[in-house]
Amino acid sequence: MAARPTVLICDDSRALRMLTAGQLEAAGFHVVGEASNGNEAVGQFLALSPDIVLLDLVMPECDGRQALVRILGQDPKARVVILSSLGAQSDIEECLKLGARSYLQKPIDPDAMERVLREVLA
Amino acid sequence: MAVKFLGQYLLERGVITPAQLLSAIEAQRASNPLLGELAVRQGLLTADQARRINERQRIEDRRFGDIAMDLGLLDAAQVESLLAAQKAGRKLFGQILVEQGVLDQATLEAELAAHRADQDLAQQELAVGVNDHALAELANGAIALCGRLFPRMLDSQCQAAGLLDAQALAAYPHVAHVRIEGDQPMFIGIATDAATMKAMVCAFLRIGPERCDDALAIDGLGEIVNVLMGYVVRNVLPDELQYTAFPPDSSVPAASLVADRERSLALLMNSQLGPFALLIGD
């Protein structure tokens, strides 16, 4: 049986992490870790080497943009998908230019999330 | 005077007991299946397909049948057939009370007439209070969205019941709001009591109450408001609007958020999970 792709969820909202983890598991992904701020996100990435990182832009103690730069600095091939809030188009464009593979807008559509993550893995 | 569900009205008048109310609600739920449940029962959809459509409904403000057709899972004839079956089997709350022997038909009809008269008056008062306000369009849009969103997102009916003053807001100490800045600055917030907040968050996250501590409850309330703001932006505000949204904020008391009554509103909302205040302002 093929191993399920692994995901690290980075968002300061525990509720959103919980909701997203349930949706990911139902879609056939395996959530290997969570982070609630940018520093934790980088640490967890290095410790767990997930296939995909879901990274919220707005987080305390090092925001998503800074975490993205640090993660890609460690591994330029890291697959990072940005989680953005409403109206953050310019932030999304900047992160895509920095090397994020794609983005998802909150509130997250589970079907869209599965589609985007499968595309990123392909 | 506030707009109330029939069950709440009868309970407050002492016509039915809490146990009778609960029993009737459960019976109504059982006899009024959701479209997805009917489709699974009839073998038109698998449980997983119905779940996928329900998940999508939590995000998109669209009907179950429309999403099912878009996904190619049902055709128009099947959706029509399901809707007809749903309508045919539907039981009204009062009808169930009579079937359960809680009320006789004559008493039900008298209570329905009194409820209708009260509700007409309450609706008029609410309409006047909202429609006279500078934020009437936004408020009415947000009320309508809650009415559509709550059943999909939280499995609960929801309706506007009246306007709240600062004193009344003291009953709802747990608050989360989301603000947007830009072309049309505004905020949306929900203020509620602890029990209703936990019920909402447990419904939103689909978890049992034993898994919902206080921190998760307030965090979850913020995410619910985040979803509501997303709908407001997409459905109520003009398409070409430029804006930036801020993360949910639970640090500002409800009374402070709506202190300027000319630029904000606090609406009492009734839901099956409990009452809450919908806070709207610019």
Interface residues (C-beta under 8 A of the other chain):
Chain A: D12 S13 R14 A15 L16 M18 L19 G22 Q23 A26 V58 S85 L86 G87 A88 K106 P107 I108 D109 P110 D111
Chain B: R51 R52 E55 R56 R58 I59 E60 I180 G182 V201 F204 L205 R206 I207 A215 L216 D219 G220 G222 E223 N226 V227 M229 G230 V233 Q242 Y243 T244 A245 P247 P248
